[in-house]
Amino acid sequence: MPPAAVWATLRDLHSGTKIAETSDTIVLQGPFAVGTELLATPHGADFSIRGLITEVVEGETFALRAAVNGLLVTARHTLTPLGHGGTRITHHSEITGPRAETLGPQIGPRITDDHPRAMEDLLAAAQARSV
């Protein structure tokens, strides 16, 4: 999958476009840029999480940070071009704060449990875009 197709789809998703029926709902409070706040409602959830875009390197990296239960959760997506025209997609979540060592193992799996499905949705939408 070409990096440009994956990036465009990732950017669309985090700009508020539903890329699949099971996508989270995201509402940006400004441009897709560092410093912009967003409101994310996980698919099927009755709550939203307020986040802040902390890093954007066009075509390569996107990161956001959110406060959850007194902790800071940073999610970073990194795209690495591969020699054969494909893309390595790395999603890294980091939980920090005074109680991260005790609460992190409890909330971490709840934060990341939908990542395999979300990755499948991202790749399917990127594939459809690149056809």
N, C-alpha and C positions, 0 to 999 in steps of 0.2 A: 504494500500500500504506500503510495507516495506521501512524503511528509506534508506537502501542501494540502492534500485532501484531509488528512487527519487533523491538521491544525485548524483548517476552516471549520470542520465539524465540531471540534473541541471549543472553538471560539463561539460558534453559533449556540451550542448548548449553554455555555456560561454567559451568553448575552440574552438568554430568554427563549430561544427556539427549542421546542420539544423535538428531539431527534428520534424518539420512540415513545410508544404508549406508556412505558414504564419509567421514562425519564423523570428526574426531579424537576420541579418548577422553580425557575430562577428568574428573579426580577432585578435588573441592574438599576442603580440609582444615578446613572450617568454613563459615560463612555466606558468601553472595555479598556481600562487603563489603570495603572498604579494609583491607589488612593480612592478608587470608586468603591462605594459600599454596594452590597447586594443582599437580597433576601432569598434564602433557599428553603424550599419546602420539599423534604424527601418524599418520593413516591409513596402514596398511601398513608402519609403521616398527617396528624392534625396539629402540627406545630411547625414553626419556621425558625431558621437560624440566620442571624445577621452576621455577615462576613465582610471582609475588606480585601480587595485585590492588593497584594503586596509585591508582586513581580510579574512583569510581562516582557519577554524577549520574543518579538514577533517570529512565529514559525518554529520556536524552540521550547520555551518554558512559560508556564503560567502557574502562579501560586496565589493562594488566598488563605486568610487566617480568620478564625472565629473563636469567640469565647464560649465555652461549654462547661457548665457546672464549676466555674471558677478556674478552669484550665484554658490554655490557649492551644487550639488545634490548627496546625498548618498543613495544608494539602498542596503538594507540588506535582505538576504534570510536566514531564520532560520528554521531548521527541528527539530521537537520534537517528539521522539518516543511515541506512545500511547500504553497503556496496551494490547490491542487486536492485536498488530502487525501492526497497521496503523501508519500514520505519520501526524502530524499537520504541515502545511506549513505556515509560516508567512512571508509576504513581507512588509517591512517597508521602506518608502521613507522619507527623511528629506531634506528640502531646507533651507540653511543658507546663510548668507551674509548680506551686508549693506542694501539691498533693498528687503530682503526676505519677509517682511510683506506685501509689496505692490505687488511685482511681483510673489511671491509664489502662491497666489490664481489664478493667470492667467496661469502660466506654469504648475502647479501641475497636474491639470486635463488632460492636453495634454500629460504629461509624463506617467500617470497611466491609461489612457483610454483603453489601450489594455491589461491590466493585467488580466481581467477575461478570455479572449481568450487565452492569454499566459499560464495561469494556467491550462486551459482545455488541451492545447497542451502538457504541461509538464506531466500532469497526464496520458494522453493517451499513451505517449511515455514511461513513467515509467511502466505502466501496460503491455505494449507490451514486455518490457525488462524482466519483472518478470515472464512471462508465460513460 
